[in-house]
């Protein structure tokens, strides 16, 4: 593509080993960018027209970057329109792009939507000579997904994709937006990241993702109400703002569903803290165990996970060479991820494939396994 288009952006997919389902409640999270992702090749133009083609999905996308975004068309082009929507709130856009986009792995659990939003944000900014700091890219891409696409997300996905480094673990506070990359301890054993696609695809907008967000907020409202504290507007209510001591006082009074969501938040907060310490000390065994514990809470407290994902998790946690793992992304179909000793990759792939397809033979043609490594965040590539 380098001979056809002027610029090339690579926006990696991401995995979150510990810190599941808490970014939308302003929790603390960890993450890696990985060496698979979305490629966007493009050339700016002066007429304000955006023309996009996809090597992953069919059809083309055409719109005027100078005009306000209209209603969503429920098509892959909505992500480019969403970025236009978020950027136009801040800047005057005059130049469009002609481009082509391609994803390198199946859709499901790796935040491909966030990766493409980051890529479009960087492309439209480049075309219009807008200089964005890395965290501005995070904020704009997240706002596009939240306000235009309609997913009540936090900033985990966009942050990992934009800020990730191949030699470290991203640690992000989704309340203060403070972040740092913790370099890998030289004493840590080698690992690669296994990506185990169930064969199911999913759309988060059509899953229970938004419902879980509302349940978390309702749990926070319950705790505030039971302790006679002022209620905040629903969109300004987050579990992070309610002390764990308040939860311990009120958990018996609230409906079990909401207590479970809060239990996941507070226990995941503790696991992230422990995980950061384990990472800093090079204790990959403990870090992996905390990944498994996170998935257990996702199943029993957050109550996500399809039968297929739970089967993958139950199989992989018993395989030699797997340090730890959990559902990837929202955990409603998609994929599982695992930290794997590279010496055991072939055995893990063989055993997991055999045992999974014994339970779900209907996914023989769509179940996929990949092994990837941490990578740097979204960037321009010199072809």
PEVENWO-V812920 format. One record per residue. N is the residue number from 0. RES is the residue in one small letter. OMEGA is omega as a letter, one per 20 degrees, with the letter a starting at -180 (none if undefined). Layout:
# PEVENWO-V812920
{{N:RES:OMEGA} {N:RES:OMEGA}}
This chain:
# PEVENWO-V812920
{{0:x:a} {1:x:a} {2:x:a} {3:x:a} {4:x:a} {5:x:a} {6:x:r} {7:x:r} {8:x:r} {9:x:r} {10:x:a} {11:x:r} {12:x:a} {13:x:r} {14:x:r} {15:x:a} {16:x:r} {17:x:a} {18:x:a} {19:x:r} {20:x:a} {21:x:a} {22:x:a} {23:x:r} {24:x:r} {25:x:r} {26:x:r} {27:x:a} {28:x:r} {29:x:r} {30:x:r} {31:x:q} {32:x:a} {33:x:a} {34:x:r} {35:x:a} {36:x:a} {37:x:r} {38:x:r} {39:x:r} {40:x:a} {41:x:r} {42:x:r} {43:x:r} {44:x:a} {45:x:a} {46:x:r} {47:x:a} {48:x:r} {49:x:r} {50:x:a} {51:x:r} {52:x:a} {53:x:r} {54:x:a} {55:x:a} {56:x:a} {57:x:r} {58:x:r} {59:x:r} {60:x:r} {61:x:r} {62:x:a} {63:x:a} {64:x:a} {65:x:a} {66:x:r} {67:x:r} {68:x:r} {69:x:a} {70:x:r} {71:x:r} {72:x:a} {73:x:a} {74:x:a} {75:x:r} {76:x:r} {77:x:a} {78:x:r} {79:x:r} {80:x:r} {81:x:r} {82:x:r} {83:x:r} {84:x:a} {85:x:r} {86:x:a} {87:x:r} {88:x:a} {89:x:a} {90:x:r} {91:x:r} {92:x:a} {93:x:a} {94:x:r} {95:x:r} {96:x:r} {97:x:a} {98:x:r} {99:x:a} {100:x:a} {101:x:r} {102:x:a} {103:x:r} {104:x:r} {105:x:r} {106:x:r} {107:x:r} {108:x:a} {109:x:r} {110:x:r} {111:x:r} {112:x:r} {113:x:r} {114:x:a} {115:x:r} {116:x:r} {117:x:a} {118:x:r} {119:x:r} {120:x:r} {121:x:a} {122:x:r} {123:x:r} {124:x:r} {125:x:a} {126:x:a} {127:x:r} {128:x:r} {129:x:a} {130:x:a} {131:x:r} {132:x:a} {133:x:a} {134:x:r} {135:x:r} {136:x:r} {137:x:a} {138:x:a} {139:x:r} {140:x:r} {141:x:r} {142:x:r} {143:x:a} {144:x:a} {145:x:a} {146:x:a} {147:x:a} {148:x:r} {149:x:r} {150:x:a} {151:x:a} {152:x:r} {153:x:a} {154:x:a} {155:x:a} {156:x:a} {157:x:r} {158:x:r} {159:x:a} {160:x:a} {161:x:a} {162:x:a} {163:x:r} {164:x:a} {165:x:a} {166:x:a} {167:x:r} {168:x:r} {169:x:r} {170:x:a} {171:x:r} {172:x:a} {173:x:r} {174:x:a} {175:x:a} {176:x:r} {177:x:a} {178:x:r} {179:x:r} {180:x:a} {181:x:a} {182:x:a} {183:x:r} {184:x:a} {185:x:r} {186:x:a} {187:x:r} {188:x:r} {189:x:r} {190:x:r} {191:x:a} {192:x:r} {193:x:r} {194:x:a} {195:x:a} {196:x:a} {197:x:a} {198:x:r} {199:x:r} {200:x:a} {201:x:r} {202:x:a} {203:x:a} {204:x:a} {205:x:r} {206:x:r} {207:x:a} {208:x:a} {209:x:r} {210:x:r} {211:x:r} {212:x:a} {213:x:r} {214:x:r} {215:x:r} {216:x:r} {217:x:r} {218:x:r} {219:x:r} {220:x:r} {221:x:a} {222:x:r} {223:x:a} {224:x:a} {225:x:a} {226:x:r} {227:x:r} {228:x:a} {229:x:r} {230:x:r} {231:x:r} {232:x:a} {233:x:a} {234:x:r} {235:x:a} {236:x:a} {237:x:r} {238:x:a} {239:x:a} {240:x:a} {241:x:a} {242:x:r} {243:x:r} {244:x:r} {245:x:r} {246:x:a} {247:x:r} {248:x:a} {249:x:a} {250:x:a} {251:x:a} {252:x:a} {253:x:r} {254:x:a} {255:x:a} {256:x:a} {257:x:r} {258:x:r} {259:x:a} {260:x:r} {261:x:r} {262:x:r} {263:x:a} {264:x:a} {265:x:r} {266:x:r} {267:x:r} {268:x:r} {269:x:a} {270:x:r} {271:x:r} {272:x:r} {273:x:a} {274:x:r} {275:x:r} {276:x:r} {277:x:r} {278:x:a} {279:x:a} {280:x:r} {281:x:a} {282:x:a} {283:x:r} {284:x:r} {285:x:r} {286:x:r} {287:x:r} {288:x:r} {289:x:r} {290:x:r} {291:x:r} {292:x:r} {293:x:a} {294:x:r} {295:x:r} {296:x:r} {297:x:a} {298:x:a} {299:x:r} {300:x:r} {301:x:r} {302:x:r} {303:x:a} {304:x:r} {305:x:r} {306:x:a} {307:x:a} {308:x:r} {309:x:r} {310:x:r} {311:x:a} {312:x:a} {313:x:r} {314:x:a} {315:x:a} {316:x:a} {317:x:a} {318:x:r} {319:x:r} {320:x:r} {321:x:a} {322:x:a} {323:x:r} {324:x:a} {325:x:r} {326:x:r} {327:x:r} {328:x:a} {329:x:r} {330:x:a} {331:x:r} {332:x:r} {333:x:a} {334:x:r} {335:x:r} {336:x:r} {337:x:r} {338:x:a} {339:x:r} {340:x:a} {341:x:a} {342:x:a} {343:x:a} {344:x:a} {345:x:r} {346:x:r} {347:x:a} {348:x:a} {349:x:a} {350:x:a} {351:x:r} {352:x:a} {353:x:a} {354:x:a} {355:x:a} {356:x:r} {357:x:r} {358:x:a} {359:x:a} {360:x:a} {361:x:a} {362:x:a} {363:x:a} {364:x:a} {365:x:r} {366:x:a} {367:x:r} {368:x:r} {369:x:r} {370:x:a} {371:x:r} {372:x:r} {373:x:a} {374:x:r} {375:x:a} {376:x:a} {377:x:a} {378:x:r} {379:x:a} {380:x:r} {381:x:a} {382:x:none}}
